[in-house]
Amino acid sequence: MAAFRTRFLVLALVFAALVGASGTLQAQAFHPGVNASLSCQAFAVPAQSRAEGIAELLGDIIVQCRLADSNTTGFPPSVQANVAVTLNVNVTNNRDFPGGDDEVTDAVLVVNEVFGGPSIVPTRFSTICTAALGCALGTQAGNGNHPVPQYGTRTAVNTLQWNGAYLPVPLIGTGATANPATLVLRVTNMRGNVSQLGVPSGEGVFPSAQVTAFISISSSTAVPVTNNVLNIGIPLLGLIARFRGPNQEDVTLPIVSPQCVTQFLDGSDISRFRDGDADFPHTGADDDGAFSVRLSEGYASSFKTLGTSTVTPATAQVERGFPTPSSNCIPVATSTADPGGCGGATQGTRFILRFYNVPNGVRIATPARVVGTTSEEFEDLDPAPPGHQLVIVKVAGTDANGAGALNSTLSPSSEVTITGGFGYVVYEVVNDNPFAVENVIVPIWVAYRANTANDLPAVGTLQASAAFAPLSTVTTSNPDAPEPRFVDTGANRSMFTLARCVTNLLFPFVTNQGGFDSGVAISNTTRDDKGTVAQAGACSIYYFGSTTGGGAAPPQQTSNIVPSGAQLVFTLSGGNASQSIAATPGFQGYMMALCQFQFAHGFAFITDGFGGVPSIAEGYLALVVPWDGEAGSRAAGTGESLGH
C-alpha cells in the first residue's frame, strides 16, 4: 500500500500543476457572505479491466480543489458536500459493510490522504478524525480537520454516493493547524460489471466501449460541474485458454485411446500422483498427461495475487483495493488473515477447469501446484534479480463455480472428484509478475483400468473447458457474492475419446450345404514377443445368407471370453458348446466376427470330408475390416482395401 501511495503522490503533484488548464472540471461552492469559491479539477487513470469480469476494480477518480480567491475570511474549517459517481455499468461492490445498512458498499471516498500515515478504517458517515480513531495531529493531516475515509452508499444499480462528506477548506487555519493548500478527493475501490460492455471475441481485439464515470459534487448551494465524464476502465480479454495434446503438442483432437489398454495407472494410484508427489513439473516420460491446457494472460497484470504483491512496486496490480475489514478473506499465499480485509476481494485470480461426459470408469488428475513461465525482463540489470515465476495452486472445497474455500489448504488428493460424469478443479494464483505477460500449462491425466469383459471403462468422449473463477450470474451489488467474479466464457472442447478395442473379421464365404462344412478358427494374438499389452474379450458372430431351402440366416451369437494367446474354434455343423457357439446347420453365405480385442486373426477351412477323406478342401485367411465399432463408421471411399 505504501508503494501505491508514493506513486499516487507523484501523480497528484503532476496534476496539481494542471489546475486551470483546458478540459478541467469546475466546482464552485458558495458560502453566505463570502465571495471566494473553490476551483476543482478531476482526472482519472483508467484501469485495465478483464472484460470477463463482473466485479472488477476500476480506476480511481481524483478531484483537486483550490481556492479561487486567497481571501478565506468567513470560511469554516470544513464544509459538507454530497459526492456522487454514476457509471455506465452496474456497481458491483459488496454491500452491508460494518456500521451501515444493506446499501453501504466498500467503495471509499478518501479526503486529503496522507501517504505513509496509519491505515484508518472507513466509516459510513463522514467523521473528523481524532486520536481515538487513529489520527495523530501533525502526522495524519497536519491539523484536526482530517475526515475519516467514508464508505459509499449505493443509491441506484449504477450510482454511488458519499453524503455529508467533510471537505477541509484549503488554507484555513495558521501554522501547524492550517489545512493543506489543495483539497484532494480520491474515489477508490469501485467495482463494476465490465462484462456488460461485451467480451472481445479474441485476443488483440480493441474494446468497443470503455467504463465511464460521471462525478458530481453538491453542497447547500448548487455546485455546477463541467467536463465530469471520465474513463476509468478499459475492457480487455483477460484469459486465453488453449486445449491441446500433452505439453501443448499439436495433435488431432479428440485424442483417441483404446478401451482395452490400461492408462496412467500404477497399482491403484494414478501415475505421478502418489503421496508427496503432487507438484508439477516432474521429470519422467509420463509427466505431460493425456492432454493439457495453457492458461495465458490477455495482458500483463490480468492474473493477480491476493493481499501483498509478490513484485515491488506493484501494490495496484493485485486483487485487493483500499484496505477495508472483512471476515472472509485469508490469502492463499500466506495462510493468515489480511488485517486490511483484502480490500474487498475474497480471493486472488482463480481458474476453473471443468470436465464433462467423463466415461464411467475413468479417473482424472491434475497437479496440486503448477509452475508457469519465468519472467526475465529485468535480466539486464546488474545485479540481475532472480527470474520470477507464475505459480498456481489447487484450492480445496470450492463449490462448482469456484467460490468458497477461502484458505490455503491444498487438496489432499490431486485426483478430481467425478460425479455423474462431471468434475471440476479450481486453481488460484499465488505468485505473478504484473509487468510481464505470463502463462502456465496444466497437464491433465486421464487414467483407467481396462476391463473389457464388463465393457469398462465405458466408451465415449470427454469434454473440457477453462474459465476465470468464481463464475457468477450476480451482476449487481450483493452482500455475499465473491469479488472478483466472472461470466462463464468456458467453451467445451472434445478432448479424449475412449474407443473399444475391436477387430472386425470378414469370412467372405462359408457353407454347410451340399455335403460341405466350414471350420473357423479365430486367434487372439495380443500375446507376443513385441511387448503388446495382453487383451481378452468375446467375439460376436454375425451371419449373412440363408439356410437350406431359403430359410433365414441364424441369429447373432457371442462366444465366451477368448484369453490372450488363445483361439475360438467351431464348425458350422457342430458349433462349439464349450465356447458358447451353437451349431448353425444348413447355413451358407458370409460371416463377420466382431472381437473385443485387437489383433484378432481368422482362418476358415471348407471341405466335404470333415471326419473322413475329403475330395475337395480349401482354406483362407479372414479379411480384417477397418471399423471402430460405431455404427456407420465403415467407410469404403473409392474402394475397400482389406488385409489379413
C-alpha positions as CSV (number, residue, x, y, z in Angstrom):
1,M,0.0,0.0,0.0
2,A,2.9,2.4,0.8
3,A,4.3,1.9,-2.7
4,F,1.0,2.7,-4.3
5,R,0.6,5.8,-2.1
6,T,4.1,7.0,-3.2
7,R,3.1,6.6,-6.9
8,F,-0.2,8.4,-6.3
9,L,1.5,11.3,-4.6
10,V,3.7,11.8,-7.7
11,L,0.6,11.8,-9.9
12,A,-1.2,14.2,-7.5
13,L,1.7,16.7,-7.8
14,V,1.8,16.4,-11.6
15,F,-1.9,17.0,-11.9
16,A,-1.9,19.8,-9.3
17,A,0.2,21.8,-11.8
18,L,-2.5,21.4,-14.4
19,V,-5.2,23.3,-12.4
20,G,-6.8,25.9,-14.7
21,A,-5.8,24.1,-17.9
22,S,-8.4,23.4,-20.6
23,G,-10.7,20.5,-20.1
24,T,-10.9,20.9,-16.3
25,L,-13.8,20.2,-14.0
26,Q,-15.0,23.3,-12.3
27,A,-16.9,23.1,-9.0
28,Q,-17.9,26.2,-7.1
29,A,-19.0,26.1,-3.5
30,F,-20.6,29.4,-2.4
31,H,-20.9,30.3,1.3
32,P,-23.1,33.0,2.7
33,G,-21.3,36.4,2.9
34,V,-18.2,35.0,1.1
35,N,-17.2,35.8,-2.5
36,A,-14.4,33.3,-2.7
37,S,-15.0,29.9,-4.4
38,L,-13.4,26.5,-4.8
39,S,-11.9,25.7,-8.2
40,C,-11.7,22.0,-8.8
41,Q,-10.2,19.7,-11.4
42,A,-10.9,16.0,-11.9
43,F,-8.9,13.3,-13.6
44,A,-8.7,9.5,-13.7
45,V,-6.2,6.9,-14.9
46,P,-8.3,4.1,-16.5
47,A,-7.6,0.7,-15.1
48,Q,-7.0,-2.3,-17.5
49,S,-10.0,-4.4,-16.6
50,R,-10.8,-8.0,-17.5
51,A,-13.7,-8.0,-20.0
52,E,-15.0,-11.2,-18.4
53,G,-15.2,-9.6,-15.0
54,I,-18.5,-8.8,-13.2
55,A,-16.8,-7.2,-10.1
56,E,-13.6,-5.6,-11.5
57,L,-11.7,-2.9,-9.7
58,L,-11.9,0.3,-11.6
59,G,-9.6,3.3,-11.8
60,D,-9.6,5.9,-9.1
61,I,-11.1,9.3,-9.6
62,I,-9.1,12.2,-8.3
63,V,-10.6,15.7,-7.7
64,Q,-8.2,18.5,-6.6
65,C,-9.6,21.8,-5.4
66,R,-8.0,25.2,-4.5
67,L,-9.5,28.5,-3.5
68,A,-10.1,30.7,-6.5
69,D,-9.5,33.7,-4.1
70,S,-6.9,33.7,-1.4
71,N,-9.3,35.5,0.9
72,T,-10.5,32.8,3.3
73,T,-12.5,35.2,5.5
74,G,-15.7,33.6,6.6
75,F,-14.9,30.0,5.6
76,P,-15.4,27.4,8.3
77,P,-12.6,24.8,8.7
78,S,-14.7,22.3,6.8
79,V,-17.8,22.3,4.7
80,Q,-20.1,19.4,4.0
81,A,-21.0,18.2,0.5
82,N,-22.5,15.2,-1.3
83,V,-20.3,13.4,-3.8
84,A,-22.0,11.1,-6.4
85,V,-20.5,8.8,-9.1
86,T,-22.6,7.2,-11.8
87,L,-21.2,4.5,-14.0
88,N,-22.3,3.3,-17.4
89,V,-22.2,-0.3,-16.0
90,N,-23.7,-1.8,-12.8
91,V,-21.9,-1.1,-9.5
92,T,-20.9,-4.5,-8.1
93,N,-19.2,-3.7,-4.8
94,N,-20.1,-5.8,-1.9
95,R,-22.8,-4.3,0.3
96,D,-23.8,-4.4,4.0
97,F,-20.5,-3.2,5.4
98,P,-19.9,-2.6,9.1
99,G,-21.8,0.2,10.6
100,G,-24.1,0.6,7.6
101,D,-27.4,-0.6,6.2
102,D,-27.7,-3.1,3.3
103,E,-26.8,-0.5,0.7
104,V,-23.5,0.6,2.2
105,T,-20.6,-0.6,0.0
106,D,-16.9,-0.9,0.3
107,A,-16.3,1.9,-2.3
108,V,-14.4,4.5,-0.4
109,L,-14.0,8.3,-0.5
110,V,-10.7,9.5,0.8
111,V,-10.1,13.2,1.6
112,N,-6.7,14.7,1.9
113,E,-5.0,11.3,2.1
114,V,-1.7,11.2,4.0
115,F,0.9,9.0,2.4
116,G,2.8,6.8,4.8
117,G,0.3,7.5,7.6
118,P,-1.6,4.8,9.6
119,S,-4.5,3.0,7.9
120,I,-7.8,4.3,9.1
121,V,-10.8,2.0,8.9
122,P,-13.6,3.7,6.8
123,T,-16.9,4.6,8.4
124,R,-20.4,5.0,6.9
125,F,-20.7,8.7,7.8
126,S,-18.0,11.3,7.3
127,T,-16.3,11.9,10.6
128,I,-13.5,14.3,11.6
129,C,-10.6,12.0,12.6
130,T,-9.4,12.1,16.2
131,A,-6.6,10.4,18.1
132,A,-9.1,7.8,19.3
133,L,-9.7,6.9,15.6
134,G,-6.0,6.6,14.8
135,C,-5.2,10.2,13.7
136,A,-2.2,11.9,15.2
137,L,-2.0,15.7,15.0
138,G,0.8,16.7,12.6
139,T,1.1,13.3,11.0
140,Q,-2.3,12.4,9.7
141,A,-3.3,15.8,8.1
142,G,-1.4,18.4,9.9
143,N,-4.5,19.6,11.7
144,G,-7.6,18.4,13.4
145,N,-9.9,18.7,10.4
146,H,-9.0,15.5,8.6
147,P,-12.0,13.3,7.7
148,V,-12.0,9.6,8.1
149,P,-12.4,7.6,4.8
150,Q,-16.0,7.1,4.1
151,Y,-17.9,4.1,2.7
152,G,-20.2,4.9,-0.3
153,T,-23.9,4.1,-0.4
154,R,-25.4,2.6,-3.5
155,T,-28.5,4.6,-4.4
156,A,-29.1,3.0,-7.8
157,V,-27.8,0.0,-9.6
158,N,-25.1,2.1,-11.2
159,T,-24.7,5.0,-8.7
160,L,-22.6,5.5,-5.5
161,Q,-23.0,8.5,-3.1
162,W,-21.0,9.8,-0.2
163,N,-23.4,12.1,1.6
164,G,-22.4,14.7,4.1
165,A,-18.7,14.4,3.3
166,Y,-16.5,16.8,5.3
167,L,-14.2,18.8,2.9
168,P,-11.5,20.8,4.7
169,V,-11.3,24.2,3.1
170,P,-7.8,24.9,1.8
171,L,-5.5,27.2,3.8
172,I,-8.0,27.6,6.7
173,G,-6.0,28.0,9.9
174,T,-2.5,29.0,10.6
175,G,0.8,27.3,11.2
176,A,0.7,23.6,12.1
177,T,-3.1,23.7,12.2
178,A,-3.6,25.0,8.7
179,N,-5.5,22.9,6.2
180,P,-3.4,21.8,3.1
181,A,-3.3,24.3,0.2
182,T,-5.0,21.8,-2.0
183,L,-8.1,19.8,-1.2
184,V,-7.7,16.3,-2.7
185,L,-10.6,13.8,-3.0
186,R,-9.9,10.2,-4.1
187,V,-12.8,7.9,-5.0
188,T,-11.4,4.4,-4.9
189,N,-12.2,0.7,-4.5
190,M,-15.1,1.0,-7.0
191,R,-16.1,-2.3,-8.7
192,G,-18.2,-2.5,-11.9
193,N,-19.7,-5.1,-14.2
194,V,-17.3,-4.7,-17.0
195,S,-18.8,-7.7,-18.8
196,Q,-21.8,-5.6,-19.6
197,L,-19.8,-4.0,-22.3
198,G,-19.2,-7.3,-24.0
199,V,-16.4,-9.8,-24.1
200,P,-14.0,-9.5,-27.0
201,S,-14.2,-12.4,-29.5
202,G,-10.4,-13.0,-29.4
203,E,-7.1,-11.7,-28.2
204,G,-5.9,-8.3,-29.5
205,V,-9.5,-7.1,-30.2
206,F,-9.8,-3.4,-29.4
207,P,-12.5,-2.7,-26.9
208,S,-15.7,-1.2,-28.4
209,A,-16.5,0.7,-25.2
210,Q,-14.9,1.8,-22.0
211,V,-16.2,2.1,-18.5
212,T,-17.1,5.7,-17.9
213,A,-18.0,7.6,-14.7
214,F,-20.0,10.8,-14.2
215,I,-19.0,12.6,-11.0
216,S,-20.9,15.4,-9.3
217,I,-20.4,17.4,-6.1
218,S,-23.1,19.4,-4.4
219,S,-23.4,21.4,-1.2
220,S,-26.1,23.5,0.4
221,T,-25.8,25.6,-2.7
222,A,-25.7,24.0,-6.2
223,V,-22.2,23.1,-7.3
224,P,-22.0,23.1,-11.1
225,V,-19.6,20.6,-12.5
226,T,-18.4,20.5,-16.1
227,N,-16.3,18.1,-18.1
228,N,-17.0,15.5,-15.5
229,V,-17.2,12.3,-17.6
230,L,-14.1,10.2,-17.1
231,N,-12.9,6.9,-18.5
232,I,-12.0,4.6,-15.6
233,G,-11.8,1.2,-17.1
234,I,-10.5,-0.4,-20.4
235,P,-12.1,-3.8,-21.0
236,L,-9.5,-6.3,-22.3
237,L,-9.7,-10.1,-22.8
238,G,-8.1,-11.4,-19.6
239,L,-7.8,-15.1,-20.2
240,I,-6.7,-17.0,-23.3
241,A,-7.2,-20.8,-22.8
242,R,-5.9,-23.3,-25.3
243,F,-6.5,-27.0,-25.0
244,R,-4.0,-29.2,-26.9
245,G,-2.2,-32.5,-26.6
246,P,0.3,-33.4,-24.0
247,N,2.6,-30.4,-23.2
248,Q,0.6,-28.3,-25.8
249,E,1.6,-30.6,-28.7
250,D,-0.4,-30.0,-31.8
251,V,-2.4,-33.2,-32.2
252,T,-5.7,-34.2,-33.7
253,L,-8.5,-33.7,-31.2
254,P,-10.1,-35.6,-29.6
255,I,-7.3,-37.9,-28.7
256,V,-8.4,-41.5,-29.3
257,S,-7.4,-44.1,-26.7
258,P,-8.2,-47.8,-26.7
259,Q,-10.5,-49.1,-24.1
260,C,-8.6,-52.3,-23.7
261,V,-5.2,-50.8,-22.6
262,T,-4.8,-49.6,-19.0
263,Q,-3.7,-45.9,-19.0
264,F,-1.7,-44.0,-16.4
265,L,-2.3,-46.4,-13.5
266,D,0.4,-47.7,-11.2
267,G,-1.3,-50.2,-8.9
268,S,-4.2,-48.2,-7.6
269,D,-2.5,-44.9,-8.0
270,I,-2.7,-42.6,-10.9
271,S,0.9,-42.3,-12.3
272,R,2.9,-39.4,-10.8
273,F,0.4,-38.8,-8.1
274,R,1.3,-40.9,-5.1
275,D,1.5,-39.2,-1.7
276,G,4.1,-36.4,-1.7
277,D,4.3,-36.4,-5.5
278,A,1.6,-33.9,-6.3
279,D,3.6,-30.9,-7.8
280,F,4.4,-30.2,-11.4
281,P,6.6,-30.2,-13.4
282,H,8.3,-33.6,-12.7
283,T,10.8,-35.5,-14.7
284,G,9.6,-38.6,-16.4
285,A,8.1,-40.0,-19.6
286,D,4.5,-39.7,-18.3
287,D,4.8,-36.1,-17.0
288,D,2.8,-34.5,-19.8
289,G,-0.5,-36.1,-19.1
290,A,-3.1,-37.2,-21.6
291,F,-3.7,-33.6,-22.7
292,S,-3.1,-30.1,-21.4
293,V,-4.5,-26.6,-21.2
294,R,-2.4,-23.4,-21.4
295,L,-3.8,-20.5,-19.4
296,S,-2.3,-17.3,-20.8
297,E,-2.8,-13.7,-19.7
298,G,-4.6,-11.5,-22.2
299,Y,-2.5,-8.6,-20.9
300,A,0.2,-8.1,-18.2
301,S,-1.5,-8.0,-14.8
302,S,-4.5,-9.9,-15.9
303,F,-3.6,-12.6,-13.3
304,K,-3.4,-11.2,-9.8
305,T,-2.5,-12.4,-6.4
306,L,-4.4,-11.5,-3.2
307,G,-3.0,-9.4,-0.5
308,T,0.6,-8.2,-0.5
309,S,2.0,-8.0,-4.0
310,T,4.7,-10.6,-4.9
311,V,6.5,-7.9,-7.0
312,T,7.5,-4.5,-5.8
313,P,6.4,-1.9,-6.6
314,A,3.0,-3.4,-7.7
315,T,0.5,-2.8,-5.0
316,A,-2.1,-1.6,-7.5
317,Q,-1.7,-4.8,-9.5
318,V,-3.2,-7.2,-7.0
319,E,-6.8,-8.1,-6.5
320,R,-7.2,-6.1,-3.3
321,G,-8.3,-2.5,-3.2
322,F,-8.4,0.1,-0.4
323,P,-8.0,-1.7,3.0
324,T,-11.4,-2.5,4.3
325,P,-12.1,-5.0,7.0
326,S,-13.6,-8.3,6.1
327,S,-14.2,-11.6,7.9
328,N,-13.9,-13.9,4.9
329,C,-10.5,-13.1,3.5
330,I,-7.5,-15.2,4.1
331,P,-4.9,-15.0,1.3
332,V,-3.9,-18.4,-0.1
333,A,-0.2,-17.4,-0.3
334,T,0.1,-16.6,3.4
335,S,-2.4,-18.7,5.3
336,T,-3.0,-15.7,7.6
337,A,-5.9,-13.2,7.7
338,D,-5.2,-9.9,6.0
339,P,-5.8,-7.1,8.5
340,G,-6.9,-4.9,5.6
341,G,-9.6,-7.3,4.6
342,C,-8.0,-7.7,1.2
343,G,-9.7,-4.5,0.0
344,G,-13.0,-6.2,-0.6
345,A,-11.5,-9.0,-2.6
346,T,-12.4,-12.5,-1.4
347,Q,-9.7,-14.4,-3.4
348,G,-6.9,-13.9,-5.9
349,T,-7.4,-14.7,-9.6
350,R,-8.9,-18.2,-9.9
351,F,-9.4,-20.6,-12.8
352,I,-11.9,-23.4,-13.1
353,L,-11.3,-26.4,-15.2
354,R,-14.4,-28.4,-15.9
355,F,-14.8,-31.9,-17.3
356,Y,-18.0,-33.2,-18.9
357,N,-19.2,-36.5,-20.1
358,V,-16.5,-38.4,-18.3
359,P,-17.0,-42.1,-19.2
360,N,-17.7,-44.4,-16.3
361,G,-14.5,-46.0,-15.0
362,V,-12.3,-43.0,-16.0
363,R,-10.3,-41.1,-13.4
364,I,-8.8,-37.6,-13.9
365,A,-5.9,-36.0,-12.0
366,T,-4.2,-32.6,-12.2
367,P,-1.2,-31.3,-10.1
368,A,-1.8,-29.6,-6.8
369,R,0.7,-26.9,-7.7
370,V,1.9,-25.8,-11.2
371,V,4.8,-23.5,-12.0
372,G,4.4,-21.5,-15.2
373,T,6.7,-19.2,-17.2
374,T,9.7,-17.4,-15.7
375,S,9.9,-13.7,-16.4
376,E,13.4,-12.4,-17.3
377,E,12.6,-8.9,-18.4
378,F,15.0,-7.5,-15.7
379,E,17.9,-9.7,-16.6
380,D,19.9,-6.8,-18.0
381,L,20.1,-5.2,-14.5
382,D,23.3,-5.5,-12.6
383,P,23.0,-7.5,-10.4
384,A,20.1,-9.3,-12.2
385,P,17.2,-10.3,-9.9
386,P,16.2,-13.9,-9.9
387,G,13.6,-15.0,-12.5
388,H,10.0,-14.5,-11.4
389,Q,7.6,-17.5,-11.9
390,L,3.9,-17.7,-12.3
391,V,2.6,-20.2,-9.7
392,I,-0.9,-21.5,-9.3
393,V,-2.2,-23.9,-6.6
394,K,-5.2,-26.1,-6.3
395,V,-7.8,-24.8,-3.8
396,A,-9.9,-27.4,-1.9
397,G,-13.5,-27.3,-1.0
398,T,-14.9,-24.7,-3.5
399,D,-18.3,-25.0,-5.0
400,A,-18.9,-25.9,-8.6
401,N,-18.5,-22.2,-9.6
402,G,-15.1,-21.9,-7.9
403,A,-16.2,-19.9,-5.0
404,G,-15.5,-20.5,-1.3
405,A,-12.7,-22.3,0.5
406,L,-11.0,-19.0,1.4
407,N,-8.0,-20.6,2.9
408,S,-4.6,-22.0,1.9
409,T,-5.4,-25.7,2.3
410,L,-4.4,-27.6,-0.8
411,S,-6.4,-30.6,-1.9
412,P,-5.2,-33.7,-0.1
413,S,-5.6,-35.5,-3.4
414,S,-4.7,-34.5,-6.9
415,E,-7.5,-36.7,-8.3
416,V,-10.6,-34.8,-9.5
417,T,-13.9,-36.0,-8.0
418,I,-16.2,-37.2,-10.7
419,T,-19.9,-37.4,-10.1
420,G,-22.4,-38.3,-12.8
421,G,-19.8,-37.8,-15.4
422,F,-18.9,-34.2,-14.3
423,G,-15.9,-32.9,-12.3
424,Y,-14.0,-29.7,-11.8
425,V,-10.8,-28.3,-10.3
426,V,-10.1,-24.8,-9.1
427,Y,-6.7,-23.1,-9.1
428,E,-5.6,-19.7,-7.6
429,V,-2.7,-17.5,-8.4
430,V,-0.2,-17.2,-5.6
431,N,2.8,-15.7,-7.4
432,D,2.7,-13.5,-10.5
433,N,4.7,-10.7,-12.2
434,P,2.2,-7.9,-13.2
435,F,4.8,-6.4,-15.6
436,A,5.0,-9.4,-17.9
437,V,2.5,-11.5,-19.9
438,E,2.7,-14.9,-18.4
439,N,1.2,-18.4,-18.9
440,V,1.0,-21.7,-17.2
441,I,0.5,-25.2,-18.8
442,V,-1.7,-27.5,-16.7
443,P,-1.3,-31.2,-17.6
444,I,-4.4,-33.4,-17.3
445,W,-4.1,-37.1,-16.7
446,V,-6.9,-39.5,-17.9
447,A,-6.5,-42.8,-16.2
448,Y,-8.4,-46.1,-16.3
449,R,-8.0,-49.8,-15.9
450,A,-9.0,-52.0,-18.8
451,N,-11.9,-54.3,-18.1
452,T,-13.4,-55.1,-21.5
453,A,-15.2,-58.2,-20.1
454,N,-17.5,-55.7,-18.3
455,D,-17.3,-53.0,-21.0
456,L,-15.2,-50.8,-18.8
457,P,-14.2,-48.1,-19.0
458,A,-17.3,-47.0,-20.9
459,V,-16.7,-45.7,-24.4
460,G,-17.4,-42.0,-25.1
461,T,-15.8,-38.6,-25.5
462,L,-14.7,-36.5,-22.6
463,Q,-15.0,-32.7,-22.9
464,A,-13.2,-30.0,-21.0
465,S,-13.4,-26.2,-20.6
466,A,-11.4,-23.5,-18.8
467,A,-12.5,-20.1,-17.5
468,F,-11.8,-17.5,-14.8
469,A,-13.5,-18.2,-11.5
470,P,-15.6,-17.8,-9.4
471,L,-18.3,-17.9,-12.0
472,S,-21.4,-16.0,-11.2
473,T,-24.7,-14.7,-12.6
474,V,-24.9,-12.0,-9.9
475,T,-24.4,-8.8,-12.0
476,T,-25.3,-6.2,-9.4
477,S,-24.1,-5.2,-5.9
478,N,-24.5,-8.0,-3.5
479,P,-23.7,-8.6,0.2
480,D,-22.3,-12.1,-0.3
481,A,-21.1,-12.6,-3.9
482,P,-17.3,-13.1,-4.3
483,E,-15.1,-10.4,-5.5
484,P,-13.8,-10.6,-8.2
485,R,-16.3,-12.8,-10.1
486,F,-16.8,-13.6,-13.8
487,V,-19.2,-14.6,-16.5
488,D,-18.8,-18.1,-17.9
489,T,-16.7,-17.9,-21.1
490,G,-15.5,-21.6,-21.0
491,A,-16.4,-23.3,-24.3
492,N,-16.4,-27.1,-24.2
493,R,-13.8,-28.9,-26.2
494,S,-13.9,-32.6,-27.1
495,M,-10.5,-33.8,-25.8
496,F,-10.4,-37.5,-25.2
497,T,-12.3,-40.4,-26.8
498,L,-12.3,-43.9,-25.4
499,A,-12.9,-46.4,-28.3
500,R,-13.5,-50.0,-28.0
501,C,-10.6,-52.3,-28.8
502,V,-12.1,-54.4,-31.6
503,T,-11.1,-56.4,-34.6
504,N,-13.6,-57.0,-37.4
505,L,-13.1,-60.1,-39.4
506,L,-14.8,-60.9,-42.7
507,F,-15.1,-64.5,-43.8
508,P,-16.3,-64.0,-47.4
509,F,-17.8,-67.5,-47.8
510,V,-18.8,-70.3,-45.5
511,T,-21.1,-73.2,-46.2
512,N,-22.8,-76.2,-44.6
513,Q,-24.8,-77.2,-47.7
514,G,-24.2,-79.8,-50.5
515,G,-22.1,-82.0,-48.4
516,F,-19.7,-79.3,-47.4
517,D,-18.9,-77.9,-43.9
518,S,-16.8,-75.0,-42.8
519,G,-14.5,-74.8,-39.8
520,V,-13.5,-71.4,-38.3
521,A,-10.6,-70.5,-36.1
522,I,-10.0,-67.0,-34.6
523,S,-6.8,-66.3,-32.7
524,N,-6.2,-63.7,-30.1
525,T,-2.6,-62.7,-30.9
526,T,-2.2,-60.0,-28.3
527,R,0.3,-62.4,-26.6
528,D,3.5,-62.0,-28.4
529,D,7.2,-61.1,-28.1
530,K,6.7,-57.5,-29.2
531,G,5.6,-56.1,-25.8
532,T,1.9,-55.9,-26.8
533,V,-0.5,-55.4,-23.9
534,A,-2.4,-58.6,-23.4
535,Q,-6.1,-58.2,-24.1
536,A,-9.1,-60.6,-23.7
537,G,-12.6,-60.4,-24.9
538,A,-15.5,-62.2,-26.6
539,C,-16.2,-62.5,-30.3
540,S,-19.7,-61.9,-31.7
541,I,-20.5,-63.8,-34.9
542,Y,-22.9,-62.4,-37.5
543,Y,-24.4,-64.5,-40.3
544,F,-25.4,-63.1,-43.6
545,G,-27.0,-65.5,-46.1
546,S,-29.6,-68.2,-45.7
547,T,-30.2,-71.8,-44.6
548,T,-31.2,-74.8,-46.7
549,G,-34.4,-74.2,-48.6
550,G,-34.1,-70.4,-48.3
551,G,-34.6,-70.1,-44.6
552,A,-33.4,-67.1,-42.6
553,A,-29.8,-66.8,-41.5
554,P,-29.1,-67.8,-37.9
555,P,-29.1,-65.1,-35.3
556,Q,-26.0,-63.4,-34.0
557,Q,-24.3,-65.1,-31.1
558,T,-21.4,-64.3,-28.8
559,S,-18.7,-66.6,-27.6
560,N,-17.1,-66.9,-24.2
561,I,-14.0,-64.7,-23.4
562,V,-11.1,-65.5,-25.6
563,P,-7.9,-65.1,-23.5
564,S,-4.8,-63.6,-24.9
565,G,-2.9,-66.2,-26.9
566,A,-6.0,-68.5,-27.2
567,Q,-8.4,-69.4,-30.0
568,L,-12.1,-69.6,-30.7
569,V,-12.7,-72.7,-32.8
570,F,-16.0,-74.0,-34.2
571,T,-17.7,-75.5,-37.2
572,L,-21.0,-74.5,-38.8
573,S,-22.4,-78.0,-38.4
574,G,-21.5,-78.6,-34.8
575,G,-20.6,-75.2,-33.3
576,N,-18.6,-75.4,-30.0
577,A,-20.7,-75.6,-26.9
578,S,-17.6,-75.2,-24.6
579,Q,-17.1,-71.7,-26.1
580,S,-20.9,-70.9,-26.3
581,I,-21.2,-71.1,-30.1
582,A,-24.3,-73.1,-31.2
583,A,-24.4,-75.1,-34.4
584,T,-25.8,-73.4,-37.5
585,P,-26.6,-76.4,-39.8
586,G,-27.5,-75.7,-43.4
587,F,-26.2,-72.1,-43.4
588,Q,-24.4,-70.7,-46.5
589,G,-23.3,-67.1,-47.1
590,Y,-20.6,-64.9,-45.5
591,M,-19.9,-64.3,-41.8
592,M,-18.5,-61.4,-39.8
593,A,-16.8,-61.7,-36.4
594,L,-16.5,-58.7,-34.1
595,C,-13.9,-59.4,-31.4
596,Q,-13.5,-57.2,-28.4
597,F,-9.7,-57.2,-28.6
598,Q,-7.1,-56.0,-31.0
599,F,-5.0,-58.1,-33.4
600,A,-7.6,-60.9,-33.9
601,H,-6.8,-63.0,-37.0
602,G,-9.1,-65.7,-38.5
603,F,-8.8,-68.8,-40.7
604,A,-11.6,-70.7,-42.5
605,F,-11.5,-74.2,-44.0
606,I,-14.1,-75.6,-46.3
607,T,-14.2,-79.3,-47.1
608,D,-16.5,-82.2,-47.9
609,G,-14.5,-84.5,-45.7
610,F,-14.7,-83.5,-42.1
611,G,-14.2,-86.7,-40.2
612,G,-13.1,-88.6,-43.3
613,V,-11.1,-88.3,-46.5
614,P,-12.1,-85.1,-48.4
615,S,-12.2,-84.9,-52.2
616,I,-12.3,-81.1,-52.0
617,A,-10.8,-78.8,-49.4
618,E,-9.8,-75.1,-49.3
619,G,-8.7,-72.7,-46.6
620,Y,-8.2,-69.0,-46.5
621,L,-7.3,-66.1,-44.1
622,A,-10.2,-63.9,-42.9
623,L,-10.0,-60.2,-44.0
624,V,-9.6,-57.5,-41.4
625,V,-12.2,-54.8,-41.8
626,P,-11.2,-51.3,-40.6
627,W,-14.1,-50.3,-38.3
628,D,-14.1,-48.7,-34.8
629,G,-17.2,-50.3,-33.5
630,E,-19.5,-47.4,-34.1
631,A,-22.5,-47.6,-36.4
632,G,-21.8,-46.1,-39.8
633,S,-18.1,-45.7,-39.4
634,R,-17.2,-48.3,-42.0
635,A,-16.3,-46.0,-44.9
636,A,-15.3,-47.6,-48.2
637,G,-14.4,-44.4,-50.0
638,T,-13.4,-45.4,-53.5
639,G,-12.9,-49.0,-52.5
640,E,-12.2,-51.1,-49.5
641,S,-8.6,-52.3,-49.2
642,L,-8.6,-55.1,-46.7
643,G,-5.8,-57.2,-45.3
644,H,-5.3,-60.3,-43.4
